[in-house]
């Protein structure tokens, strides 16, 4: 998996691209939480649910279905407070589904059950350039440093470049 430090980078970048005038910053926080929600399945380790189970790590909670349900529930919760329902739903869906898509770029684990409940097959992208993050205290090791470097290169720097380009374009075209 990509680390929990990197998953929120995608919704925060998308929030910057959309802009705080169209999508209030408080929803950027909701998007960041949605981007990390899939990893609630790590509780499966404590419950002795096998990793390869559909309810194990990178199983059902890493699916498009889960992202749709999560986005729908969060949008319904905010229905009366934010009138741009389709914008909020789309943003939250992209935030939630970014998690399994980032994990599909990692070089370890058993893959992602992206199409659960229709398929339990675990998938990766053909290229897996992001170093898989160790779970738990192993993150604070030499392996964890390798993960941070990998995530900077493949996630943080491209997202920062997109955010800066958006800011430059927004400033240039507003004048």
C-alpha positions as CSV (number, residue, x, y, z in Angstrom):
1,X,0.0,0.0,0.0
2,X,1.0,3.6,-0.4
3,X,1.5,5.2,3.1
4,X,-1.3,7.0,4.9
5,X,0.8,10.1,4.5
6,X,0.4,10.0,0.7
7,X,-3.2,8.9,0.2
8,X,-4.5,12.4,1.2
9,X,-2.3,14.1,-1.4
10,X,-4.6,13.2,-4.2
11,X,-7.9,14.7,-2.8
12,X,-6.0,17.7,-1.6
13,X,-4.6,18.2,-5.1
14,X,-8.0,17.7,-6.7
15,X,-9.4,20.2,-4.1
16,X,-6.8,22.8,-5.2
17,X,-7.6,22.2,-8.9
18,X,-11.4,22.6,-8.2
19,X,-10.7,25.6,-6.0
20,X,-12.0,26.6,-2.6
21,X,-14.7,28.9,-4.1
22,X,-16.4,25.9,-5.8
23,X,-15.6,23.3,-3.1
24,X,-15.1,24.7,0.5
25,X,-11.9,23.6,2.2
26,X,-13.8,21.7,4.9
27,X,-14.7,19.2,2.2
28,X,-11.0,18.8,1.3
29,X,-10.6,17.3,4.8
30,X,-13.6,14.9,4.2
31,X,-11.9,13.9,0.9
32,X,-8.6,13.3,2.7
33,X,-10.4,11.0,5.2
34,X,-12.3,9.2,2.4
35,X,-8.9,8.6,0.7
36,X,-7.7,6.8,3.8
37,X,-10.9,4.9,4.7
38,X,-10.1,1.8,2.7
39,X,-7.3,1.0,5.1
40,X,-9.8,0.5,7.9
41,X,-9.5,-3.1,6.7
42,X,-6.2,-3.5,8.6
43,X,-8.4,-4.5,11.5
44,X,-8.7,-7.8,9.6
45,X,-5.2,-8.7,10.8
46,X,-6.3,-8.4,14.5
47,X,-9.5,-10.4,13.7
48,X,-7.4,-13.1,12.1
49,X,-9.1,-12.7,8.7
50,X,-6.7,-14.0,6.1
51,X,-5.1,-11.3,3.9
52,X,-6.3,-13.1,0.7
53,X,-10.0,-13.1,2.0
54,X,-12.4,-10.8,0.3
55,X,-12.6,-9.0,3.7
56,X,-8.9,-9.1,4.3
57,X,-6.5,-6.2,3.6
58,X,-6.9,-4.8,0.1
59,X,-10.2,-6.6,-0.3
60,X,-13.7,-5.2,-0.3
61,X,-12.8,-1.8,1.1
62,X,-10.4,-1.3,-1.8
63,X,-13.1,-1.6,-4.4
64,X,-14.9,0.8,-6.7
65,X,-18.1,-0.3,-5.0
66,X,-16.8,0.7,-1.6
67,X,-15.7,4.1,-3.0
68,X,-19.2,4.6,-4.5
69,X,-21.0,3.8,-1.2
70,X,-18.7,5.9,0.8
71,X,-19.1,8.9,-1.5
72,X,-22.9,8.5,-1.6
73,X,-23.2,8.3,2.2
74,X,-21.0,11.3,2.8
75,X,-22.9,13.3,0.1
76,X,-26.2,12.4,1.6
77,X,-24.9,13.5,5.0
78,X,-24.1,16.9,3.5
79,X,-27.2,17.1,1.2
80,X,-28.7,20.2,2.9
81,X,-25.5,22.0,3.6
82,X,-23.9,21.9,0.2
83,X,-26.1,22.3,-2.9
84,X,-23.6,21.2,-5.6
85,X,-24.4,17.5,-4.9
86,X,-22.9,16.1,-8.1
87,X,-19.6,18.1,-7.5
88,X,-19.4,16.8,-3.9
89,X,-20.2,13.3,-4.8
90,X,-17.7,13.3,-7.7
91,X,-15.0,14.8,-5.5
92,X,-15.6,12.3,-2.7
93,X,-15.7,9.3,-5.1
94,X,-12.4,10.4,-6.8
95,X,-10.9,10.8,-3.3
96,X,-12.0,7.4,-2.1
97,X,-11.2,5.5,-5.3
98,X,-7.7,7.1,-5.5
99,X,-6.7,4.8,-2.6
100,X,-7.0,1.5,-4.4
101,X,-5.6,3.0,-7.6
102,X,-2.5,4.2,-5.7
103,X,-2.2,0.8,-4.1
104,X,-2.3,-0.8,-7.5
105,X,0.9,1.1,-8.3
106,X,2.8,-0.4,-5.4
107,X,5.3,-3.3,-5.8
108,X,4.1,-5.6,-3.0
109,X,1.1,-7.4,-1.5
110,X,-1.5,-9.6,-3.2
111,X,-3.1,-6.9,-5.4
112,X,-6.4,-5.0,-5.0
113,X,-9.9,-6.4,-5.2
114,X,-11.0,-3.4,-7.4
115,X,-14.1,-5.0,-8.9
116,X,-15.4,-6.6,-5.7
117,X,-18.3,-7.8,-5.3
118,X,-18.4,-8.8,-8.9
119,X,-14.9,-10.3,-8.9
120,X,-12.5,-11.2,-6.1
121,X,-9.5,-11.1,-8.4
122,X,-6.7,-9.1,-7.0
123,X,-5.1,-6.6,-9.5
124,X,-2.0,-4.4,-10.0
125,X,-1.3,-2.0,-12.8
126,X,1.2,-3.3,-15.3
127,X,3.8,-0.9,-13.9
128,X,4.3,-0.8,-10.1
129,X,6.8,2.0,-9.5
130,X,5.7,2.9,-5.9
131,X,7.5,1.0,-3.1
132,X,4.9,-0.8,-0.9
133,X,4.7,0.7,2.6
134,X,5.3,-1.6,5.6
135,X,2.4,-1.8,8.0
136,X,3.1,-0.6,11.6
137,X,6.4,0.3,13.2
138,X,8.3,-1.1,10.1
139,X,7.5,2.2,8.4
140,X,10.2,3.9,10.6
141,X,13.1,1.9,9.2
142,X,15.4,2.0,6.1
143,X,12.5,0.4,4.2
144,X,10.2,3.2,5.3
145,X,12.7,5.8,4.0
146,X,12.7,4.0,0.6
147,X,8.9,4.3,0.6
148,X,9.0,8.0,1.4
149,X,11.5,8.6,-1.5
150,X,9.4,6.5,-3.9
151,X,6.2,8.4,-2.9
152,X,7.8,11.8,-3.2
153,X,8.9,10.8,-6.7
154,X,5.7,9.2,-8.0
155,X,2.9,11.0,-5.9
156,X,4.0,14.1,-4.1
157,X,6.1,15.8,-6.8
158,X,3.6,15.2,-9.6
159,X,0.7,16.4,-7.4
160,X,2.7,19.5,-6.3
161,X,3.5,20.3,-10.0
162,X,-0.2,20.0,-10.9
163,X,-1.2,22.2,-8.0
164,X,1.4,24.9,-8.9
165,X,0.4,24.8,-12.6
166,X,-3.3,25.2,-11.6
167,X,-2.4,28.2,-9.4
168,X,-0.3,29.8,-12.1
169,X,-3.1,29.3,-14.7
170,X,-5.7,30.6,-12.3
171,X,-3.7,33.7,-11.5
172,X,-2.8,34.4,-15.2
173,X,-6.3,34.0,-16.5
174,X,-8.0,36.0,-13.7
175,X,-5.9,39.1,-14.7
